[in-house]
Amino acid sequence: MARVLIPLPDRDFDATEVAIPWWYLSSAGHEVVFATELGSGGPPPSCDPRLLTGVIFGALGAEPEARQIYAQMADREEFRHPAAWGKLNPTAYDGLVLPGGHAPGMRQYLASTELRGKVGAFWELGRPVGAICHGVLVLAKTKEAGTGRSVLSSRFTTCLPKYMERSAWMLTAWKLGSYYRTYPEYVEDEVRAALQDPSRFLRGPRTLYRRGRATDDSAAFAARDGNYLSARWPGDAYLFAKTFTRMLEGG
């Protein structure tokens, strides 16, 4: 059995990008440890509530199966009583998953230098690391010891593509303002800027509505580079979770 760390902000993370990896890892017999800034001394973590009810007119939220799995996860002791970022010992974990989300509460997680320090220490161990959507930004902003470059500088990676982020923002801005723009700069632009060669960014096939499923990966995309796995959005979560579980088990 492996131990996998999943750091989270207090609120606003993507329900699918957390629940589906948790489900696959737990079903395979692995231990998942969640961590927030204050751990059990702070509020229990909670996802972006719009994703459970529908972002706009009941649409653009999590799929029914993902919502059901999130409800199961939210009742688990390991989720309701997370560890604290500052007390983490990276060597105690066999894998690291960095989920995403776009609502304002994500900034606590994306901007934390304390969390980046722990992520950087884990990265140096060479163990499996997975990041999806905005979670790739944590790695893009994490620096290599001694070089000052991003840990992703020489890696192939994907993340939330600009066309997806822009489309969601343009579709909802009239009602929700900058809800889909966590930062003024697009995620893809920030990730590309962290790479020594911007051509190492992998956009994947274009899609806006088709999502991967538990039994159908035809609409999903994930990019693996050695011990590092990245994916674009919740529609890739099943493929991402299955692939990361195999990586953890030596596949």
C-alpha positions in Angstrom: 0.0 0.0 0.0 1.2 3.5 -0.9 0.6 6.8 0.8 -0.5 9.6 -1.5 -0.6 13.3 -0.5 -3.3 15.6 -1.9 -3.0 19.2 -0.7 -6.1 21.4 -0.9 -7.1 25.0 -0.2 -9.8 25.6 2.4 -12.4 26.0 -0.3 -13.1 26.3 -4.0 -11.1 23.4 -5.4 -12.6 21.3 -8.2 -14.8 18.5 -6.8 -14.1 16.1 -9.8 -10.3 16.6 -9.8 -10.1 15.6 -6.1 -12.8 13.0 -5.8 -12.0 10.8 -8.8 -8.3 10.4 -8.0 -9.3 9.7 -4.3 -11.7 7.1 -5.5 -9.3 5.2 -7.7 -6.4 5.4 -5.2 -8.6 4.3 -2.3 -10.3 1.5 -4.3 -6.8 0.2 -5.2 -6.0 0.0 -1.5 -3.8 3.0 -1.2 -3.9 5.6 1.7 -4.8 9.1 0.7 -3.8 12.0 3.0 -5.3 15.4 2.5 -3.6 18.5 3.7 -4.7 22.2 4.1 -2.9 25.3 5.3 -4.0 24.9 8.9 -5.0 21.2 8.9 -7.5 20.1 11.5 -7.0 23.5 13.2 -8.9 25.2 10.4 -12.2 24.6 8.7 -12.9 21.3 6.9 -12.1 21.7 3.2 -14.9 22.2 0.8 -15.1 22.3 -3.0 -16.4 25.1 -5.2 -20.2 24.9 -4.4 -21.2 26.0 -7.9 -19.7 22.8 -9.3 -22.2 20.7 -7.2 -25.3 22.7 -8.4 -24.2 23.9 -11.8 -22.2 27.0 -12.6 -24.9 28.7 -14.6 -28.5 27.5 -15.3 -27.5 24.2 -13.8 -24.8 23.5 -16.4 -21.0 23.4 -16.4 -20.8 21.7 -13.1 -19.5 18.3 -12.0 -21.1 15.2 -13.5 -23.5 13.2 -11.4 -21.1 10.3 -10.7 -18.4 12.8 -9.6 -20.8 14.5 -7.3 -21.8 11.2 -5.7 -18.1 10.2 -5.2 -17.4 13.7 -3.7 -20.2 13.2 -1.2 -18.7 9.9 -0.1 -15.2 11.4 0.2 -16.5 14.4 2.2 -17.7 12.0 4.9 -14.4 10.3 5.3 -12.2 11.0 8.4 -9.1 11.6 6.3 -10.9 14.4 4.4 -12.6 16.0 7.4 -9.3 16.0 9.4 -6.5 16.9 7.1 -2.9 17.4 7.9 -1.3 20.9 7.9 1.0 22.0 5.1 3.7 23.2 7.4 3.9 19.9 9.3 4.3 17.7 6.2 7.3 15.4 5.9 7.6 14.8 2.1 9.6 11.6 2.6 6.6 10.0 4.3 4.6 9.9 1.0 4.9 7.8 -2.1 3.0 10.0 -4.4 1.7 13.6 -4.7 -1.5 14.8 -6.5 -2.1 18.5 -7.1 -5.7 19.1 -8.1 -7.0 22.3 -9.6 -10.0 24.7 -9.5 -10.6 28.2 -10.7 -12.7 30.0 -8.1 -11.2 32.7 -5.9 -10.4 30.4 -2.9 -7.8 28.6 -5.0 -5.4 31.5 -4.6 -4.6 30.4 -1.0 -3.2 27.1 -2.4 -1.7 28.5 -5.7 0.1 31.3 -4.0 1.5 29.5 -0.9 5.3 29.6 -0.7 5.0 27.2 2.3 3.3 24.6 0.1 5.7 25.1 -2.7 8.6 24.4 -0.3 7.0 21.0 0.5 6.2 20.3 -3.1 9.8 21.1 -4.1 11.2 18.8 -1.5 8.9 16.0 -2.7 9.8 16.6 -6.4 13.4 16.1 -5.6 12.6 12.5 -4.3 11.8 11.4 -7.9 8.5 9.8 -6.8 5.2 10.0 -8.8 3.7 13.5 -9.1 0.4 14.3 -10.8 -1.1 17.7 -11.5 -4.3 18.6 -13.2 -5.7 21.9 -14.5 -4.7 24.8 -12.2 -2.7 22.4 -10.1 0.0 22.5 -12.7 0.6 26.2 -11.6 1.9 25.0 -8.2 4.7 23.1 -10.0 5.3 26.0 -12.5 5.9 28.3 -9.6 8.0 25.8 -7.6 11.7 26.4 -8.1 14.6 23.8 -8.4 17.1 24.0 -5.6 20.2 25.8 -6.8 19.0 26.8 -10.3 16.0 29.1 -9.6 14.2 27.5 -12.6 10.8 26.0 -12.3 10.8 22.2 -11.6 8.9 21.9 -14.9 11.4 23.8 -16.9 12.7 20.7 -18.8 9.5 18.7 -18.7 6.7 18.0 -21.1 3.4 19.2 -19.6 -0.2 20.1 -20.2 -2.6 22.2 -18.1 -5.8 24.1 -18.6 -5.5 25.3 -22.2 -6.1 28.9 -22.9 -9.0 28.3 -25.3 -10.9 26.4 -22.6 -10.3 29.0 -19.9 -11.2 31.9 -22.3 -14.3 30.1 -23.6 -15.7 29.4 -20.1 -15.0 33.0 -19.0 -16.6 34.5 -22.1 -19.7 32.3 -21.7 -20.3 33.3 -18.0 -18.7 36.7 -17.5 -22.0 38.5 -18.1 -23.3 36.9 -14.9 -20.3 35.8 -12.9 -17.6 38.3 -13.8 -14.1 37.0 -13.4 -15.2 33.7 -11.7 -13.4 31.7 -14.4 -10.3 33.9 -14.3 -8.3 33.0 -11.2 -5.5 35.4 -12.2 -5.4 38.0 -15.0 -2.9 35.8 -16.9 -4.1 32.6 -18.4 -2.9 29.3 -16.8 -1.4 28.1 -20.1 0.6 31.4 -20.5 2.1 31.0 -17.0 3.0 27.4 -17.5 4.6 28.1 -20.9 6.6 30.9 -19.3 8.0 28.4 -16.8 9.4 26.1 -19.6 12.8 26.4 -21.1 11.2 25.4 -24.4 7.6 26.5 -24.7 7.0 23.8 -27.3 7.1 21.3 -24.4 3.6 22.4 -23.6 1.1 19.9 -24.9 -2.3 21.3 -25.6 -4.0 18.0 -26.4 -7.0 17.5 -28.8 -9.5 20.4 -28.8 -12.7 19.8 -26.9 -15.1 21.9 -24.9 -17.9 19.5 -23.9 -16.8 15.9 -24.4 -15.4 14.3 -21.2 -13.6 11.1 -20.4 -15.6 8.5 -18.5 -14.7 5.6 -16.2 -15.0 3.2 -19.1 -14.2 5.5 -22.1 -11.0 7.5 -22.4 -11.6 8.6 -26.0 -12.3 12.2 -25.1 -9.6 12.5 -22.4 -5.9 13.5 -22.5 -3.0 13.2 -20.1 0.7 13.8 -20.6 3.3 11.6 -18.9 7.0 12.5 -18.7 8.8 10.0 -16.5 7.5 10.3 -12.9 5.3 13.3 -13.8 1.8 13.2 -15.1 -0.4 16.2 -16.1 -3.9 16.7 -17.4 -6.1 19.6 -18.5 -9.5 19.7 -16.8 -12.1 17.7 -15.0 -12.9 15.9 -18.3 -9.5 14.2 -18.0 -9.9 13.1 -14.4 -10.7 9.4 -14.9 -7.7 8.9 -17.3 -5.5 10.9 -15.0 -6.5 8.9 -11.9 -6.1 5.5 -13.7 -2.7 6.5 -15.1 -1.4 7.9 -11.8 -2.5 4.7 -9.9 -0.6 2.6 -12.4 2.5 4.8 -12.0 2.3 4.5 -8.3 2.2 0.7 -8.7 5.2 0.7 -11.0 3.3 0.6 -14.3 
